[in-house]
Amino acid sequence: MNKLSARMHRSRHARAPHPVLFVDETPLHEWIKGVVCDAGGVDSTDSLVPAQGWLLDEGDGEHAWKLLSPREDHSSTIVPMLVCPDDMDMSCTVAVVEQMADGQNIRWVRTGRALDVINGIVTSVAWTAPSQTAVFSREEFGNAVAELRRLTDEVWK
């Protein structure tokens, strides 16, 4: 079982600390690997910032929060997690996770990069291989997302 938490952290391209999810004590932008690689294979996924809180378009931001909330029906959801700090929208680089609700657990099945986004919703993904996976207890996941939202509202509102 993995551990999920939220707290303030300063990303590489941020001027000040901001709310970030942590997986097993690693900031999400460092935990997700292989989404942004150059022709030489150098990974710069850690240059991205959280979609929840950073998206400039209010509608896209609300979609990102809503998609992060797990569904009850065991379906998978593609959740935008990280975006390019230059544009802060869904038109540039968007790192995603495929999230599944499984009884008492929330699973991040795989990670990837959005290839196409329509009206703020990711419609196709290039999955990374190998992808990171994680399993969180539903209660811990809910607490971490609630704390991320609280911190985000405190910082950005």
C-alpha positions in Angstrom: 0.0 0.0 0.0 1.4 3.4 -1.0 1.1 6.6 1.1 -0.6 9.7 -0.3 -0.4 13.2 1.3 -0.6 16.8 0.5 1.6 19.7 1.7 3.4 22.8 0.6 6.4 22.3 -1.7 8.4 24.5 -4.1 8.6 23.0 -7.6 11.6 23.7 -9.8 9.9 26.4 -11.8 7.8 28.0 -9.0 8.8 31.1 -7.1 7.2 30.0 -3.8 6.0 26.8 -2.2 2.6 25.7 -3.4 0.2 22.7 -2.7 1.5 19.4 -4.0 0.5 15.7 -3.7 3.2 13.4 -2.4 3.4 9.7 -3.1 5.5 7.8 -0.6 7.0 11.1 0.5 8.0 12.0 -3.1 6.4 15.1 -4.7 4.1 14.0 -7.5 6.1 15.9 -10.2 9.2 13.8 -9.2 7.2 10.5 -8.7 5.7 10.5 -12.2 8.5 9.6 -14.7 8.9 9.4 -18.4 6.0 11.7 -19.5 8.3 14.5 -20.9 11.4 13.1 -22.5 13.6 14.8 -25.1 15.0 13.0 -28.2 18.0 11.9 -26.1 15.7 10.3 -23.5 16.3 13.0 -20.8 13.2 13.1 -18.6 12.0 16.6 -17.5 8.6 15.5 -16.1 9.7 17.0 -12.8 9.4 20.5 -14.4 5.6 20.2 -14.5 3.2 21.7 -11.9 -0.1 20.4 -10.4 -3.1 20.7 -12.6 -5.3 21.1 -9.5 -4.8 24.7 -8.7 -2.6 25.9 -11.6 -4.9 25.7 -14.6 -5.9 29.2 -15.6 -9.2 28.3 -17.2 -11.7 27.9 -14.3 -13.7 25.3 -16.1 -10.6 23.2 -16.8 -9.6 23.6 -13.2 -12.9 22.3 -12.0 -12.7 19.3 -14.4 -9.3 18.5 -13.0 -10.7 18.5 -9.4 -13.8 16.5 -10.3 -11.8 13.9 -12.2 -9.5 13.4 -9.2 -12.6 12.4 -7.1 -12.8 8.6 -7.3 -15.9 7.1 -8.8 -17.8 4.4 -7.0 -18.6 2.1 -9.9 -15.1 0.5 -10.5 -14.7 2.4 -13.8 -11.4 4.0 -14.7 -10.9 7.7 -15.0 -8.2 9.6 -16.8 -7.1 12.3 -14.4 -4.9 15.3 -15.4 -2.3 15.6 -12.7 0.5 17.9 -13.9 0.7 20.6 -16.5 3.4 22.8 -18.2 4.1 25.9 -16.0 4.6 28.1 -19.0 1.0 27.8 -20.3 -0.9 26.5 -17.3 -3.6 25.1 -19.5 -4.6 21.8 -21.1 -3.1 22.6 -24.5 0.5 21.9 -23.7 2.0 19.0 -21.8 -0.4 17.3 -19.5 0.7 14.3 -17.3 -2.2 12.0 -16.5 -2.9 8.9 -14.3 -5.5 6.3 -15.0 -7.3 6.0 -11.7 -9.6 3.1 -10.6 -11.7 2.8 -7.5 -11.5 -0.7 -6.2 -13.5 -1.4 -3.1 -11.6 0.2 -0.2 -8.7 1.3 -2.5 -7.9 3.8 -5.1 -5.4 2.6 -7.7 -3.2 4.6 -10.1 -2.9 1.9 -12.8 -0.6 3.8 -15.2 0.8 7.2 -16.1 1.1 9.0 -19.4 0.9 12.2 -21.5 -2.3 13.5 -22.9 -2.2 13.5 -26.7 -5.6 15.2 -27.3 -7.8 17.3 -25.0 -11.3 18.4 -26.0 -13.0 21.0 -23.8 -10.6 20.3 -20.9 -11.1 16.5 -21.0 -8.3 14.2 -22.0 -9.5 12.1 -25.0 -6.3 10.2 -25.9 -3.1 9.3 -24.0 0.4 8.0 -24.8 1.0 5.7 -21.8 4.6 5.5 -20.5 6.3 2.2 -20.3 7.0 1.2 -17.7 4.4 3.2 -15.8 4.4 3.9 -12.1 1.6 2.3 -10.2 0.2 3.0 -6.7 -2.5 1.8 -4.4 -3.9 4.0 -1.7 -6.6 3.4 0.9 -9.8 5.3 0.0 -9.7 7.1 3.3 -6.1 8.3 3.0 -6.7 9.3 -0.6 -9.8 11.3 0.4 -7.9 13.0 3.2 -5.0 13.9 0.9 -7.2 15.3 -1.8 -9.2 17.3 0.8 -6.0 18.7 2.2 -4.7 19.5 -1.3 -8.0 21.4 -1.9 -7.8 23.2 1.4 -4.2 24.3 0.8 -5.0 25.3 -2.8 -8.0 27.4 -1.7 -5.8 29.0 0.9 -3.0 29.9 -1.5 -4.8 30.8 -4.7 -8.1 32.4 -3.5 
